[in-house]
Amino acid sequence: MKVTYRGLALGLGLAVMTAAYAANPAATPKPAKAAKAATHKPKTAKPKAALVKARLLTGRTPPLVAAHPKMPALVASTCSACHGMTGISPLGEFPNLAGQGEPYLVKQIEDFRNHTRADPLAKSIMWGMAAMIPRHEIRAIALYFASQKGAPGQPANPKLVAAGRKLFMGGEIATHLPACMACHGATGRGLLPWFPRLAGQHQAYIIAQLQAFKAKTRTNDPHAIMRTVAGKLSTAQMTALAAYVHTL
C-alpha cells in the first residue's frame, strides 16, 4: 500500500495542473472550424456506435463525424511519406499519428503554421509542410488520423522497460517528478482530447521531444507542463521512458 500511496502523491501535482488547464478555456486551444459546405445535404440517421466514437475522438457530440472518415488527398500525397497511410510511421524519427485526439492534432498543425512549435524537427520539416495545408483541410486530416487504430506495442530492452515503467507509473519522489500516467493514462493512450497518446510511439521520437522540452526549444505545451516534467529527467530516464511507452 505504501508504494500505491506514493504513486498517487506523485501524480497529485500534475493532476492539479491538469484540472487548472481544463478549467481555463482562455488557455485551451480550440480546433479550427471546418469550412461550411457549399450545398445543403439532407440529414441522415447516424448509427449509435459512430456517435460514441465521435464523442471519444473529438470531445464533443455535434457535429457528428464519420467513424471512419475518408482519407484526405493530402494524406495520400504528402503526409504518408513520413507518417504512413494510416498514421503509423515507418521511420523512428517521425511520430505515429494514429489514434491521437483530433483537437490535439489540430493544435499541432496550427502551431507548426504559426511557428509556436519550434523544436528542431518542426523547424526543418513541419513548418514548411504545414504551410502547404489549406486551413479548411486541417480538421479533416486530424479527424482521419484520429480515427485510425493506434500503433501496437513493440519489444524493447527489458531493463530499460522496467526502469521506464517505474517512472511512468510512479514518478520519482526525490526529484518531485510526477507520474506520466497522470496525463497520459495508465495504458499510455492519452487523456483525450488534449493529452496525447504515447502508447506504441517510436523511441527516437519520444527521446527527441523530451530533449526539446528540456532545452525549451519546444514550448507549445500548455502551462509549461512538459517543460517542467522534462526538466527533471536525465538522459537515461528519457531513454527508459521511451523504451517503456514503445511497448504499450
FENDASUL-V242696 format. One record per backbone hydrogen bond with DSSP energy under -0.5 kcal/mol. CO is the residue of the C=O (numbers start at 1). NH is the residue of the N-H. E is the energy in kcal/mol with one decimal. If there is no record, write none. Layout:
BEGIN
CO_NH_E, CO_NH_E
END
This chain:
BEGIN
1_5_-2.4, 2_6_-2.0, 3_7_-2.4, 4_8_-2.1, 5_9_-2.5, 6_10_-2.6, 7_11_-1.4, 8_12_-0.8, 9_12_-0.7, 9_13_-0.7, 10_14_-0.5, 11_15_-2.2, 12_16_-2.1, 13_17_-1.7, 14_18_-2.4, 15_19_-2.2, 16_20_-2.3, 17_21_-2.2, 18_22_-2.3, 19_23_-1.8, 20_24_-0.5, 21_24_-0.9, 23_25_-0.7, 24_27_-1.5, 24_28_-0.6, 25_28_-0.6, 27_29_-0.7, 47_51_-1.5, 48_52_-2.2, 49_53_-2.3, 50_54_-2.5, 51_55_-2.0, 52_56_-2.0, 53_57_-2.5, 54_58_-2.6, 54_60_-0.5, 55_59_-1.6, 57_102_-1.4, 66_69_-0.6, 72_75_-0.8, 72_76_-1.3, 73_77_-2.3, 74_78_-2.5, 74_79_-1.9, 75_80_-2.5, 78_81_-1.4, 79_82_-1.3, 79_83_-2.6, 80_84_-1.6, 82_91_-0.5, 84_87_-1.0, 87_89_-0.7, 87_97_-2.5, 87_98_-1.9, 91_94_-1.4, 92_205_-0.9, 97_100_-1.8, 101_105_-2.2, 102_106_-2.6, 103_107_-2.4, 104_108_-2.1, 105_109_-2.2, 106_110_-2.6, 107_111_-2.7, 108_112_-2.2, 109_113_-2.3, 110_114_-2.3, 111_115_-0.5, 111_116_-1.5, 111_117_-1.5, 112_115_-0.6, 116_118_-0.6, 119_123_-2.4, 120_124_-2.4, 121_125_-1.9, 121_126_-1.3, 122_127_-2.7, 125_129_-2.0, 126_130_-2.8, 127_131_-1.3, 128_132_-0.6, 129_132_-1.1, 130_133_-1.3, 132_134_-0.6, 134_137_-2.2, 134_138_-0.6, 135_138_-1.1, 137_141_-2.0, 138_142_-2.2, 139_143_-2.9, 140_144_-1.9, 141_145_-2.1, 142_146_-2.5, 143_147_-1.6, 145_99_-2.1, 145_148_-1.1, 157_161_-2.6, 158_162_-2.3, 159_163_-2.0, 160_164_-2.8, 161_165_-2.6, 162_166_-1.7, 163_167_-1.6, 164_168_-2.9, 165_169_-2.7, 166_170_-2.0, 167_171_-2.1, 167_180_-0.7, 168_181_-2.2, 172_177_-2.4, 173_176_-1.3, 176_178_-0.6, 177_172_-2.2, 179_182_-1.6, 180_183_-1.5, 180_184_-2.2, 181_185_-1.6, 183_191_-1.2, 184_190_-2.8, 185_188_-1.4, 188_198_-3.2, 188_199_-2.7, 190_192_-1.1, 191_194_-0.6, 191_195_-1.9, 193_104_-0.8, 194_196_-0.6, 198_201_-2.3, 202_206_-2.1, 203_207_-2.4, 204_208_-2.1, 205_209_-2.3, 206_210_-2.4, 207_211_-2.4, 208_212_-1.9, 209_213_-2.5, 210_214_-2.3, 211_215_-2.5, 212_216_-0.6, 212_217_-2.1, 212_218_-1.5, 213_216_-0.6, 217_219_-0.6, 220_222_-0.6, 221_224_-2.1, 222_225_-1.5, 224_228_-2.1, 225_229_-2.1, 226_230_-3.0, 227_231_-1.4, 229_232_-1.6, 230_233_-1.5, 234_238_-2.3, 235_239_-2.2, 236_240_-2.0, 237_241_-2.6, 238_242_-2.4, 239_243_-1.9, 240_244_-2.2, 241_245_-2.5, 242_246_-1.4, 243_247_-0.7, 244_247_-1.3, 244_248_-0.6, 245_200_-2.7, 245_248_-0.8, 246_154_-2.6
END
